[in-house]
Amino acid sequence: MKLSRREFLGAVGIATASSAMTKAEPARSASNIVRVGVIGTGVRGKYLIGNLPDSVRVTAICDCATIRMESTLTPKGAFASVLQQFKERDAAHCATHQDYRRMFDREKLDAVIIATPDHHHTLPAMLALQAGLDVYLEKPLTVCVREGRLLADAVKKTGRVLQVGSQQRTMEVNRFACEFIRNGGLGMITKVELPNYPGPLRVPSLDEEPTFGGVDFNLFCGPVPLRPHHRNLWMKEDFKVGDLLWRGWDLFRDFSGHMMTNWGGHSVDMVQFALGHDDTGPVDVRAIEPSSVTELWLRWKDKTPQPIGDASDRRFWPVTMKYADGIELQFIHGPDFIVFHGEKGRLKMRRNYFETDPPGLVTSVPDAAAADKWKGGGHIARPHLENWLEAIRTSSKLNAPVEAGHRTATICHLANLARELNRPLTWDPRHERFIADPDADTLLNRPRRRGFELPNV
């Protein structure tokens, strides 16, 4: 397999690449075929490739670890069937790159799918928009609030199509339940209870290990500080540490918001959609010290390491929020349902399922076939990808537009910040800053390492 290998692009290199892309015109195919590049070929990237319809050709893939690209081009095990069509049709002619900046510079694409670790979401998305490409971007949209606003503004400025990978917005059962709530089916909503998703760990000091798997660890770190290589920082769900299937980059604050932005991104998204709050957010945010963190961790022990100390590990603390209309969000229970409380009763929702109490509140539900096509785990995404492709072709409405994705991610970031700061926060969702708290405002953005600055789009 021929792979693109080169030394790290410094500040001059990225400036040159950005300049070239500023002048680029969209490279549209003469047929109805959409030429797609896929950035990030881990588990999620592979499933997205396998979910693409016949109208798409994957002409380039990109990953900082060549082992990930090799296992995409020559899939084995469970992915042999998932990627069968890609292997038979596209793999032999698919270009490979370790650096997405080089991929943009060399390939003729119509669109990109971004399934990288979260800290690499914003830069490739903005470079793609700058190059005139449409984007499918996995959730959470970004690792901090400021990057989300910059990305949403860039989509508006360029006029390109960006779909956030929050596929529950396309699921008929979830859409029905959200519209039922938004249209008054529960009467006035008073509060919503959500799982108390754990927040991220600080990156620990780890002894350097030899690199393997063809990983360019400098590229993996990208915009965050460069650290000594260790597999615990970048490999996700490839090995166990004790009884825990190790979640790698997803565990650490530099790279992710952990379960709060991961699974929490789906739940909060349904809340925003159901309440009709896709253009706003809460105004009051606070973390609550529990009597025992260990008890809270036991709900999540298969997803996150054991707490250090008891109440001192604030990443497990429950969080409460309130919107300007008085509705409360309470991150308080285990990894189960979202529960909407209204005047007429309750509605419990999760992926592809809901129930009401009392049961008679809903008299008609989506056809069973609408739910059946989504059965099989969170990897099923074809209808959501098709919604994106239809919007590219016809300018039809996206189910998960960038502004909604940004507002959802913001709520998840606010929950983690409330724990980190350990004080009540007053949020201004219109101007996206804290009220009279400049120290908290400094945490809305992240410094970026030289060579990985965001372009002006």
Secondary structure as UniProt FT lines:
FT   HELIX           11..22
FT   STRAND          34..39
FT   HELIX           43..51
FT   TURN            54..55
FT   STRAND          56..62
FT   HELIX           66..73
FT   HELIX           78..82
FT   HELIX           84..89
FT   HELIX           91..93
FT   STRAND          95..97
FT   HELIX           100..106
FT   STRAND          111..114
FT   HELIX           118..120
FT   HELIX           122..130
FT   TURN            131..132
FT   STRAND          134..137
FT   HELIX           145..158
FT   STRAND          162..164
FT   HELIX           167..169
FT   HELIX           172..182
FT   TURN            183..186
FT   STRAND          189..195
FT   TURN            213..214
FT   HELIX           217..221
FT   TURN            222..223
FT   HELIX           231..234
FT   STRAND          240..241
FT   TURN            242..243
FT   STRAND          244..245
FT   HELIX           248..251
FT   TURN            253..255
FT   HELIX           258..261
FT   HELIX           263..275
FT   TURN            278..279
FT   STRAND          284..287
FT   HELIX           293..297
FT   HELIX           298..300
FT   TURN            301..303
FT   TURN            311..312
FT   HELIX           314..316
FT   STRAND          319..322
FT   TURN            324..325
FT   STRAND          328..333
FT   STRAND          338..342
FT   STRAND          346..350
FT   TURN            351..352
FT   STRAND          353..357
FT   HELIX           359..361
FT   HELIX           368..372
FT   TURN            373..374
FT   TURN            378..379
FT   HELIX           382..394
FT   HELIX           402..421
FT   STRAND          425..428
FT   TURN            429..432
FT   STRAND          433..434
FT   TURN            435..436
FT   HELIX           438..441
FT   HELIX           442..444
FT   TURN            450..451
//
